[in-house]
Amino acid sequence: MPANSDFEQMEQDTRWCTCDVLVVGAGLVGAAVAAKLVTEGLNVAVLEPTQAIGGATERAVGLVPTGLPMPFAQAVQQYERSVAQALWQLTIDNRASLTSAADRLGVELERPGSLVLASSPAEADLLRSSAELLSEDGISAEYQDRDPLGRGFTAALYYPDDVVVDSAALAKRLFEAHKVAVRTGSEVYALQQAGDDVLVLAHGSTIKVSTVVLTVDAYAPLIDAYFADKVAPVCGYTLTTYPLDQQLVSIPGNAGPFSFRQRKDGRLVFTAWSRQYEIAAAGPDDNSSEVDLMRFVGQHFPEARREFAQREPSIMGMSADGLPLIGALPLLPQVFFAVGFAGLGLSLAFAAADLLTGLIVRGAEPELLSDRRLDKPH
C-alpha cells in the first residue's frame, strides 16, 4: 500500500488514508505503539479524538513505577508468585525502554526513585513481606518501618530505580522523531469491514486502511461491542496546587489509589483513581475519587488544601482483572488493540508496544496481557 507522507493534508473529497497502520489514540501508549511499528518499516498515522496529543497522559503524575499499584505480596496472592514476578519484571523492562527513549529524544527525566506508603499496620505488614519476596527475586526495594516523608504514614517501600517523566512531552517527541502524522479532533465511532480493508468512521474523516490499532482505553466500548463486558470506565481525578515555597515531597509516592509528586516549579500534583466500574451520573458522592482525594490531601498534606490551581476529572478504562488487554477483534481480525490500562500507561506503555507489535508483525501471543486470558475458565 503506498505511503502518504502528508496525512494531515489528505484530500477532503476522498478522505482515504493510505498508511499501512492507523492508530486510534495519541496518548503515550499510542505513541509507543506507533513508534515501534515505524521501526518495523510500516507507515503509521494517528487519529486523536481530542484537540491535544496526550489524552489522559497529560494529567498523569509522571511517575514510572516498578510493579502494579498494589504491594507485591498482595499481587502474589492474587495472581500467583510466578505471574506476579513476571508482571513486575515487565514493568522494569518497560522503564528501561522508556528511559532509553527519553534520553535519546532529549526528554528530561528525574531519577528520585519512588515510595509505596502504608496507612495501617496491616498494609505495613504487606510491604514488609513484599520487600522480602522482591529480594528473593532480585528486585531492588527497601522496606522502611517508618514514614520517610513525616506525613502520617505507617511504613514505606522504596524503589530506588523509578523515574519521573513528562509523559505528554515524551508522546509528542515519539511522534515527531518517527515522523508519525497525528490528526487531532477526529473521534472514531465505528469500524466496518470493507473488502480486504477496514473502514474507519470518524467525525470529519472516513478512512480505509488495512490495519487498525485501538489505544483509546475507556472509549473502546464506544467503538466496538467486543469491549462492552471487558473494559469499564473508572473515575480519575487530579489536583494541582499553585507553586509552593516549601518542598513538601522529595520523593514521589503511591498510597493505595493515590499518587503524588512535587514538580520542580513547586507545584504539588495529586491523582486518584477508583476501581469502581460505574460513574455516578449525579456527580461526586462519598465514594468518589474526587472526595477521597480531597480527604487524603487534608489528612497528609494540610498545607496544600487551599492552594489548588487546577481540578481535573478524567476517565480511564479498566479490565476485569485490572491488567491491560492486548489482542485483535474476533470479527475484525485486522483491528488490534491495547486498552484497559487504568493508570498503568506509564508502567506498561513500551512493554505493551513491544507485545502488540509482535502480535501484528509476527503473530506472537502477547503473553500475560493477552485478552484471551479473560476467556479462560477460572
Protein Blocks (a to p, Z undefined) as FASTA:
>chain_A
ZZdfblmlgcfklopafbfbdcedjbfklmmmmmmmmmnopacddddfblbehijmlmpg
hiacehjdbdfklmmmmnojklmmmmmmmmmmmmmmmmmmmmmnopacddebpadddfbf
klmmmmmmmmmmmmmnopacdddfbdfkonopabdcddfkbccddfklmmmmmmmmnopa
cdehiacfbdcdehjbccdddehiacddfbdcddehjmmmmmpmklmmmcccdddddddd
dddfbdfbfbdcdehjbccdddfkopacdddddfbfbdcfkbpcfkbmklmmmmmmmmmm
mmlmmmcfbdcdddddddfkopacddddfklmmbccdehknoplmmmmmmmmmmmmmmmm
nopaehjmlmklmmpcZZ
